[in-house]
Amino acid sequence: MPDTAPTWDAPTEDELAALDALGVKGEWELQGRTLKLTNLDKVLFPPGADGEPVTKRDLIRYHACVAPAMLPYLAGRAVNSNRFPQGVDHPGFWHKSVPSHAPDWITTWRYPDARPDDTAQTYIVPDSPATLAWLANYGAVELNPWNSRTATWREPAWAYIDLDPGTETDFEDIVVLARLHKVVLDTLEVQAGAKVTGKRGIQIWVPIGPGHTFEQTRGWVESISRAVGKFVPEMVSWAWAKRERGGKARLDFTQNAVNKTLVGPFSARPAAGAPVSVPILWEELDDPDLAPDRWTIRTVLDRLAEVGDPLRDLVDVDQDLPEI
């Protein structure tokens, strides 16, 4: 990781106190930016295990506080937002283009290959805690960054291994598949990190240096996953349609494409209690208490203070993909 990698500050206690003091709407000053916040007491997530619903104010606070950990995966990248302005109990929708009412201080990027009839031409590039707070106010529950950076958008920065559970697949099966992938990666002497998705699965992110193509990463991940699949054919289906998989897991190498995204580290997911996608230590695969939705926006900051981010040191690692 370059020594010049940017860092970000969390909000101050005074800034958080000012957020708490607002009524249902008002203006909030965060690190020199003025945010016009609305419907702050609106419930976005129904109660989880702690019995407490999660409001928009809670999500805004979380986005601001987790920004130093989340932004290394978002800054310099276009982001697709999964918005639930009425709460996750109501239908949400994917939003890619910059809305007309976005403040002028938000960084944006026009996709050079956008067709004239594409609904998304220009994307938000989150690069500050204030932008993350604004997105939360906008009902952006889930943030999915592009793999590539805007400056080198044709080149992936990660090779994604997405362990997609089936209807008859439990989390223990996904853990087994993650362990098998780790064995292969270790054999190849490849650095990689894992994270739980906040829903049912596990993703493995492999950092790669400049000069690779998405065709290369997709083929490389497919080779690894098909090798793993041969060890446990009873657990894996390669069928594209879920209805054809017989409830088995799918090792989805197709996410390695310029226009595909995965949920970003530390992003919330649209489910009760506001679970979060969290990077894990490899040895945590042996933890009997590990679950894909173990951490929420109310508990993940304590985990960060205790464990840190195991994936962080892999950001921008200049790694070649070895031949298989």
Secondary structure, DSSP 8 states (H G I E B T S, - for coil): --TT--------HHHHHHHHH--SSEEEEETTEEEEE--TT-EEE---TTS--EEHHHHHHHHHHHHHHHGGGTTTS-EEEEE-TT-TTS--EEE-B--TTS-TTS-EEE-TT--TT-S-SEEE---SHHHHHHHHHTTEEEEEEBSS-GGGTTS-SEEEEEEE--TT--HHHHHHHHHHHHHHHHHTT---EEEE-SSS-EEEEEE--TT--HHHHHHHHHHHHHHHHHH-TTTB---SSGGGTTT-BEEEGGG-STT-B---TT-B-SSTT-BB-EEE-GGGGG-TT--TT--BTTTHHHHHHHH--TTGGGTT--------
